[in-house]
Amino acid sequence: MQIDVLAIHDVKLFTPRIFSDERGYFFEAWSEAAFTRSGISDHFVQDNQVFSRKPGTVRGLHFQNPPHAQGKLVRTLRGSILDVAVDIRRGSATYGRYVSAILSANNKKQIWVPTGFAHGYVTLEPDTEVAYKVTHGYAPAAEGGILWNDPALAIDWQLEGLTPVLSGKDLILRPLAETHYGF
């Protein structure tokens, strides 16, 4: 497994070694030993799967406050997404900055988004399916979010030619400077 450290070093991009033959392919999507060697020893408690019909579907930017904060290991099963992680750890040298990566069914890459980051993605193709492991279960009282298009974050969502599709809940989120959170 190849591990790439992104511009914010706590967020990591994993590219699996793929074994292909005439039948198809095989790869390890999760290996506790490999991830521990990369510095990730978090315990996963739940797997989630999301389906989005339309390209341009934006989900995020979401987080859960401590003590229910979630680390996420994200991959795409069908289609492709631009995945985004925003550092919301107060006092961090990279506070308010983001990193992004394209995850697709074809490239099979996965991104590790540790606690202390807001997470979101936009679908780049129709009928996209995303799966992710989390380190803490959903806790409604701890959930939070940041406005996806906060001008201060200046996230390039790569929406050229796409109309953003958002949930009502995501449309009313506030910019980072107006968001209350516990990191």
C-alpha positions in Angstrom: 0.0 0.0 0.0 1.3 3.4 -1.0 0.8 6.2 1.6 0.9 9.8 0.5 1.0 12.6 3.1 -1.0 15.6 1.9 -0.2 19.3 2.5 -1.7 18.9 6.0 0.4 16.0 7.2 -2.3 14.4 9.5 -4.5 13.7 6.5 -3.2 10.8 4.5 -4.0 9.3 1.1 -3.8 5.5 0.7 -3.4 3.8 -2.7 -3.8 0.0 -2.4 -1.7 -2.5 -4.3 -4.1 -4.0 -6.8 -3.7 -7.6 -8.0 -5.4 -8.1 -11.4 -5.9 -11.0 -13.7 -8.5 -12.2 -16.3 -11.1 -12.7 -13.5 -10.9 -9.1 -12.2 -8.9 -7.7 -9.2 -8.2 -8.0 -5.5 -6.9 -5.5 -3.0 -6.8 -5.0 0.7 -9.1 -2.1 1.6 -8.2 -2.2 5.3 -5.3 -3.8 7.0 -4.8 -3.0 10.7 -1.1 -3.7 10.4 -0.5 -1.4 7.4 -2.5 1.4 8.9 -0.8 1.1 12.2 2.6 1.3 10.5 1.4 4.6 8.9 0.6 6.0 12.3 -3.2 5.3 12.4 -4.1 3.1 15.3 -7.6 4.4 15.8 -10.3 1.8 16.3 -13.2 1.8 13.8 -16.7 1.2 15.2 -19.0 1.6 12.2 -19.1 1.4 8.4 -21.3 3.8 6.5 -22.3 3.8 2.8 -23.8 6.8 0.9 -25.4 6.9 -2.5 -25.8 10.1 -4.5 -27.8 10.3 -7.7 -26.6 13.5 -9.2 -23.2 14.9 -9.9 -22.6 18.0 -8.0 -24.1 16.6 -4.8 -22.2 18.3 -1.9 -22.2 16.5 1.5 -20.6 18.5 4.2 -18.6 20.1 5.7 -19.4 17.9 8.8 -17.8 17.0 12.1 -18.7 15.7 15.6 -17.5 17.5 18.7 -15.5 15.7 21.4 -15.9 13.4 23.1 -17.8 11.9 20.1 -15.3 13.2 17.5 -14.9 10.9 14.5 -11.9 10.0 12.4 -13.0 8.8 8.9 -11.5 6.5 6.3 -13.3 7.3 3.1 -13.3 5.5 -0.3 -15.5 5.5 -3.4 -17.2 2.3 -4.5 -18.8 3.6 -7.7 -18.3 6.9 -9.5 -15.9 9.6 -8.2 -15.8 12.4 -5.6 -13.6 15.3 -4.7 -13.0 14.7 -1.0 -12.2 17.7 1.3 -10.8 17.9 4.8 -10.7 21.3 6.7 -8.4 21.7 9.7 -10.6 23.1 12.6 -8.1 22.4 15.4 -7.6 25.7 17.2 -3.9 26.5 17.5 -2.9 24.2 14.6 -0.4 25.7 12.2 -2.8 24.7 9.4 -6.0 25.9 11.1 -8.7 26.9 8.5 -6.8 25.3 5.6 -8.0 22.4 3.6 -6.7 19.5 1.5 -8.6 17.6 -1.1 -8.2 14.5 -3.3 -10.1 12.8 -6.0 -11.3 9.3 -4.9 -12.9 7.1 -7.5 -13.9 3.5 -8.1 -11.2 3.4 -10.7 -8.2 4.7 -8.6 -9.4 2.9 -5.4 -7.7 5.6 -3.2 -8.8 6.2 0.3 -8.4 9.3 2.5 -7.8 9.3 6.2 -9.6 12.3 7.9 -8.6 12.4 11.5 -10.6 14.0 14.4 -10.3 17.8 14.4 -11.2 18.1 10.8 -14.5 19.0 9.1 -15.1 16.6 6.2 -17.1 16.9 3.0 -17.2 15.8 -0.6 -18.8 16.6 -3.9 -19.8 13.9 -6.4 -18.3 14.2 -9.8 -20.4 11.5 -11.6 -24.0 10.3 -11.4 -24.9 7.4 -9.2 -21.8 7.7 -7.0 -21.4 5.4 -3.9 -19.1 6.3 -1.0 -18.2 4.1 1.9 -16.4 5.2 5.1 -15.3 3.8 8.4 -15.7 5.9 11.5 -14.0 5.9 14.9 -17.1 6.9 16.8 -20.8 6.3 16.2 -23.2 9.1 15.3 -24.1 11.3 18.2 -26.7 13.9 17.2 -26.0 16.2 20.1 -22.3 16.4 19.1 -22.8 17.0 15.4 -21.6 20.2 13.7 -20.9 21.7 10.4 -19.4 24.5 8.4 -20.9 26.2 5.4 -19.6 24.4 2.3 -18.8 27.5 0.3 -17.4 29.6 3.2 -15.5 32.4 1.3 -12.8 32.4 4.0 -11.9 28.8 3.2 -11.9 29.3 -0.5 -12.4 25.6 -1.3 -12.2 24.7 -5.0 -15.0 22.2 -5.2 -14.4 21.6 -9.0 -18.0 22.3 -9.8 -17.4 23.6 -13.3 -20.6 23.0 -15.2 -22.3 21.3 -12.2 -25.1 22.8 -10.1 -24.5 22.1 -6.4 -27.1 19.9 -4.8 -27.3 20.2 -1.0 -29.5 19.1 1.9 -31.6 21.7 3.7 -29.4 21.1 6.8 -26.2 21.8 4.9 -27.6 25.0 3.2 -28.1 26.7 6.6 -24.7 26.0 8.1 -22.6 29.0 9.1 -19.0 30.0 8.1 -16.1 28.7 10.2 -15.7 32.0 12.0 -19.3 31.7 13.2 -19.3 28.0 14.0 -19.0 26.7 17.6 -17.0 23.5 18.1 -14.8 21.8 20.6 -11.4 21.3 18.9 
